[in-house]
Each structure stands twice: as C-alpha cells, then as structure tokens.
C-alpha cells in the first residue's frame, strides 16, 4: 500500500498549507480511498478559514474526520469523492463519497463511505453533503402542494434547496439573492429569480440561507400571516438583530432553525444518517445540479485559492478541487 498522502491544513486563521501525511495500515473493516475530487463548502469552510467559529461551538462544529482544533491548526472539510484502492471486495474499485477533509489518500472504516450510484458522475457527487443538508431542511419544513415559497440566499445550500423544491408539484418557488448573476443558476435549476426588492411576498414558507441580518429581516417581510421562516444560515460569532416588533406577533410569524447535524425529527424514527446521504446521492442523478459547481482548482492550489474564496474574490457556489491520478 502507498502509505504517503498530502492534506490541506489551516495553519492559523487566514493561512492554509499542504502537509505530508503518513497513513496507518488499514485494519479489518477499513478502506483505503484515493481522492478524485473534494468540494469546498464555501459558507462553513470559509468561516472556519477566517477563524470565525465561536468557542462555544467548537464541539458542535467538528467535522467527522477533523484533525486538530479550532481556530487552528486544523484539518477541516467534509465533501470528498474517491476510489477505494483496497478494502472489502464489495467496495474495492468503487467510487465513494465520504465526509473527509481535503486529502489525497485516507484510511477510514468501510461504514464511513457511501457508494456513488453509477448514474452520478464523480465530479458532481461532491455536492452530496450539501444536498443532504437540503434534504434535511425540507424534512423540517414539510412544504405542501401549492405552497408559495421563497429561498433567500443563492449560495450553495440555498440553491440546493431551491433545486429540490422545483420538483414539488404546484409550488411557486423563487430564489432571492442580491447578486443578479444568480439568475443564470436559477434558470438552470428551473426556478424563478428575484432581487430582494422585487421578490414576491405572500409566502407560506421562506427558507433563509443568506447568513445576513438583512436577508433574515427580508424573509420575515415576505411571509403571509402564520407563515414560517426556516433558518439554515450559520452566523458563527456574529450577533443578529431582528425586527420582532412591528407585525411579527400580530401576524403570528414563525422562525425555526434547521441544521444537518441531526436527522430531522420528522424522519428520525425511521431514517438514519446513512439513509439521508444515500437519498442525497440518488438525487444527484439530475444534471441540472451541475450549475452549483462554479469553480475548480487543483489540490496544490488550495493554499492560494482559499483566501480568495474567503474574501469573495472568487464568487463560487461549490468550488471543486481536483486531484491528479497519482495523488
């Protein structure tokens, strides 16, 4: 077995580096995976890169195979697609998804990988973790046939939610974002688009994913009486102010949080994490979701690319990282 690997680490807030790693010899029930692609979950990972994780959330924010601790040095990430080089016969040679950081090779329990369906290209499968978040959000939101829905925030998570909502019968779905360039992504996903000032109101449900105070306030404004805002944003160490006076009480509005760390109570009785991830991968058979991958770089370029993603100089949704065949 090739026991050498390279991994992307956050050395300190704002400074990334590639380090050499030595892999442990795989034991019974473990697999060796050679990475083909990984994905940068721009919202969460750039917040980690900037050192914006609150001390109170260090435990809750740990990724499954994270090494090190916040604010750094830390090896962080959770969108990884690779090929099983060795392991149980039923997995050998298969393309798999794993919640692993940006690393060329790694050893994990076989139970930690999920086989990518043959109809899903490996390069698209990096979206699985984000589509899984969208699945959990819609289990929480429970939209109904004919609902009027807005998704405020056209980032990676918001666009994934909008893409799934586009499949619901009879719903009116509009993606709302301050960047007019998101209109092209909306069109590719088959949903309407509006800037915040032009968004349609009277919504039964608003899914908020902009991670801005202004976006959350606008989400409340778009609701009909007794409507619900499902809050998907992660604000890190920022404080958010809301207009909870005005008509918030008289219109009986609801703000509800949703987070992928636990399976939605609506499905927890009969679905587990593995079921949710398998469903997300199956949904990725839709080629329209390629619109969410808006940038790509080589693994070796990550130390230079991450600061530009964090600053917004690269305005990506999902930024895909490719690995050489000899990685």
N, C-alpha and C positions, 0 to 999 in steps of 0.2 A: 504494500500500500504506500502511496505517496503521502508522507506524514507532514508535509510542509503546506502552509497556507498563508494568505495575506488578508488582513482585515482593516476596515476603516474605523478609526477611533476618534472620538472627540477628546483631544488632549486637554483642553481647557475651553471655556466658553468662547466661541468665535474662531477656534483654531482646530482644524482637522488634520489627521495624519494617517498614513498607511503603515501598519506594523506587521512584522513577520509573526506567524503563529505556528506552534507545533501541535499536531493533532494527536490525541490519545488513540491507542489501538482500540478499534471497535470491539465491544463485547457482544455476548449473545443478545439478540433482540435489538441491536443497533444498526444504523445505516451510515455509510459514508456518502455524502452528497457533493457533487461538483456543481457550483453555481453557474447558471446560464444568464440569468437576469435578476436584478433586485430593483426595488422601487423606493423612491424617497416619498414618504407620506408628508407632503410639504408643510401642512399646518403643524402637526405634532413634532416632526423631526426638526424643523427649523426653530421651533420654540425651545426644544432641547439644546440645539446648537447655540442659541443665544444665551443659554443659561437661565431660562425663564420658568423653570419648574419650581413651584413653591416648596419649601422644606416640608411642609405638612403633607405634600403629595408625593414625596419621594418613593414611598412604598407602593402607592396605588399606580404610579406611572411606570413601574418597572416592566420592561418587555420580557417575554418568556425566556429568552436566551441572552439577556443582557449580561455583560460583564462590567465590573467597575460600578461606580456610584455617581449620582448627580452631585454637583454640576460637572464633574469630570475629574480624572479621565474616565470615560465610559464608552463602551461599545454598544450602540443602540440601533435598532431597526427591526422590522417585522414583515417585510414583503420580499420573499426570496423564492425563486423558482430554479430548480436544478435537476440534474440527472443522478439517480442512485448508482454509484460506482460499485458498491458492494453492500450486501445485506441479505435478508430473507429472499428466497428465489422469486416469490411473487412480486417483489419490488425491484429487483435488480434490472437496471436498464430503463426503468420507468421515469417519466418526468413527474416531479412532485412539487408541491407548494409547502413552505414551512415558514413559521413566524420567527425567522432568523435574521440577524443583522447582515450588513454588507461584508461578506467574506467569501473568498474564492472556493474554499472547501470547508466542510464541517462534519462532525460526528454527532448524531442525535438519536434518541430512541426511535424505533420504527413507528411507534404510535404518534410521534410528533409531526410526521409528514402525511400529506393527503395527495393521492394520485390525481393529476390533472387529466380531465377527460380528453380523449383523443381529438375531439372536435374543437378544443380550445387551444389556440397557439400558445406556446410557452411565453412569448413576449407580452401577450395580453393577460396571462394568468397572474402577473404581478399585481393586478388590481383586486385580487381575491380578498385581501384583508379589508379594503375599503368598501367593496360591495357587501361584504359580511356586515360591516357597520350599518350600511343602508338597509339590509335585511332586518337587522335587529331594531332599527329605528321604525320601520314600517310595522313590525310586530307590536311595538309600543304604541304607535299612532293609530293603528287599526282603521285606515281610511275606508270609506264606504262608497259604493257605486253612486256616481253622480256628484261626488263632492267637488267643491271648488277649492283648489289647493295652490298655494304659492310655496316655492322653495327660495328662501332669501339667502344668498351667498352661493356663487357659482364656482366654488372651489372643488377639490377632488371629492369630498364627501357629499356636498350639495348636488353636484352633477350626477353622482351615483344614485342618490335618492330620486332625483328627477327622472333618470333613465328607467328606474323600476316603476315609478308611478305612471309613466307613459303607457305601461301595459295594462293598467286598471281600466275596466270598461266604464265609459260615460263620464270620466272625471275631466275637469278643466285644470290643467297643470301649467303653471307659468314659473319659469326660472327668473329670479330677480337679482340683478347684480349691477354695481356701479360702473363696471367696465363694459362698454358696448361691444368689445371684441368677443365677449362670451356668447353673443347672439349666434355666432357660427357654430359653437359647440351645442347650443340649444337646438339649432336646426338639425344637426347630425343626430341628436338624441330623440328627435320627434316631439319636442315640447316647445311651447311659446316662450318668448323672452320679453323682459321689460327692464328699464332702469327703475330705481326706487321711486322716482317721482311719477312714473307712468304706470305703475303696477295696478292691476285690477284688485279692488277691495271686495268685501263681502265674502271672505274666505271662511270655510268651515275649519280648515286646518292650514297652519303655516309651519313649515319646517325651517328652523333658523340654523344656518351654518356659516355665517359670515365672520363670527368671532369679533364683532364690533358692537359697541354700545348703540350706535345709530341703527344698525341692522336689526337689533332686537326691538328697539323702540318702534321702528317702521313695521316690524312683524305684528306687533300688537295693533297698530293702526289698520292693518289690512284685514283683521278678523271681523266676522259677523258676530252678533250677540251670542254669547256662550260658546264661542269658538276657542280653539286650543292652539297655542304655540308649542311645538315640540323643539326643545333646545338641544342642539347637537354640538354647539361650539364649546371649545376648551379655551378658557381665558388665561390659564396659567396663573401668574401672580398679579394680574390686573384687577382693579375694582371697577364694577359696572354700575352705573346709575340708571334707574328706570322711572318713567312717568306712571307710577302706580296710583296717582290721584286721578284727576280728570274723570274719564268714563270707565276706568278699569273695573271698579266694583259694580257700578250700575249696569254694565253690560255683561257682568259675570264671566269675565275672561279667565282663561287658564294658561299657566306656563308650567310645562312639565319637562323634566330632564330625561335624556336618554343617553346611555353610554354602553359601549360594546364590551366592557369588562365583564359583564354578567349577561346571561341569556335573559331576554325579556320575560317578565312574569307571565305574559300571555301564552308563552310556549314552554316555559321551564319544566312543566310537568311531563312533557313527552318529547322534548328536543334537547339535545346537548350541544356543546361547542362543536363537536365533530359533525353533527347533522347540519348545523348552521353554515359551517365552512364549506361542506360538500354542496349545499344548495347554492352558495355564492359562486363556486367554481362552475356549477352547471349553468347558471345564469350568464356566465361569461362566454357562452357559445354565440352570443349576439355580437356581430361585428360592429354594430353602432358604438359599442363601448370603447373601441379604438380611439374615439375622439377625446377620451380622457387622458391619453398619453400624448403630451405636448412637448416633450423634450427628451433628449437622450445623451448620454456621455459614456465614455469608457470608465471602468472601475478606477484606473490610475488617475483620472482627472478629478475624482471626488473632492480632494482637499482644496482645489481651486474653485470647484463648482458650488459646494455647499454655502460658502459665504455669499455668493451671488443669488442663490435661491433664498437665503435668509433675508437678504436686503430687498428682494423683489426685482433685482436687475434681470433675473431670468424669471419671467412670469408664468411658470409652469403650473399645470394641474398635477398630474403624476409625472415625475421626472424618472425615466427609466435608465438603469445602469446596466451596461452590457459587459460581459466577461469573455476573455479570449478562450478558445477551445482548449488551450493548455493551462488554464487557470489553476 
